[in-house]
Amino acid sequence: MTKVSRNEYASFAEFYPVYLSEHANRVCRELHFAGSTLAVFCLGVLLLSGNLWWLAGAAVCGYGFAWIGHFAFARNQPVTFRHPLYAFMGDWMMYWQMLTGQASF
């Protein structure tokens, strides 16, 4: 894998395998999936209600569940702290792959 620098990746395609390796723990992945599902629910309620508190709920669910998974189960630091955009993209790529059966829970 070729990195542009120690903390930078040339593309998301280069970053994603590293992202997946940070999510090797099954419980961590399950918590990511649960948190993302709840975040989507919160965003849906936001759209229906117009109440902006649901946006905060989406962020708490999405990041909270993931961070619990990393700190308590995977025992690593979320890549969000180092690569926020790629981590966000990775979350949704992994979510889609889990939802469609391309990746395991």
N, C-alpha and C positions, 0 to 999 in steps of 0.2 A: 504494500500500500504506500503510495507516494503522498506525502504531506507537503503543503506549501511551506509551512513552518511547524514548530512544535504544537501549536494550538489552532492551526488553521487547516482546513481541508479544501482541496481544489473544487470539489463539487459535493452535492448531496449524495450522489451515488457512491462516492468514496467514503463519506461519513457514515452512511446507513449500516454497513456491517459492524462498525465499531459501536454504534448505537445499540444494535441487537445484542452484541456481546455484553453490554452493560445491563441487559435485561434477561440474562440467562436464568435467573431465579423465577420459578413458576409463580410463586405468590406475588412477586413484584409485578409480573405481567398481568396477573389477574386483577390486582389493585389498579393498575393503569387502565385496564379495560372497564372496570366498574366506575372509576372516576370519570373517564371520558364519556361513558354512557350517561352518567348523571349530569355532566356538563352540557351535553346535547339536550337533555331534558330541560335543564335550567334555561338554556337559550331559547328553546321552544316556548316555554312559559313567558319569557321576556317578550318574545314577539307577540304573543297573544294578549299579554296584560299591559305591556308598555312600562312595567315597573322595573326600573334600573337596578334594584337590589338583586334581581335574578342574575345580572351580569356578574356581580360579586359572588353569588352562589356558584356560578359556572366556574369561576377561577378557583374558588376554594375547593370544589369537588375535583376539578381536573388536576390541579397541582397538589392539593393536599393528599389525595389517595396515592398519587405517584410518589411523592416524597416519603410518605410512610413506608411504601414498598421498598424504596431505596435504602432508607436509613435503618429500618427495622428488620428487613428480610434479605435484601441483596447485599446490604452492608457496604454500599458504595455511595459516592456523591452523584446526584443527578447531573446529567450532562447539560441540563438547562442552564446551570451556572456558568458553563464554559462556552456553550454554543446555543444560545436561546432560539434562534430562528430554525436552525437545523434540527434541534431537539423537538420543537413544536411540529415541524414537518414529519419527523420520525415517529412521534406519538401517533399522528393520524395515519401514517403509512402502516405502522404496526397494528393499530386498531382495525383498519380495513382488512389487513391480512388475517387477523384473528377472526373477525366477523365473517369472512368468506372461506375460512378453513384452510388458508394458505400457510398459517402459522399456528402453533399450538398455544393453548392457554397455559 
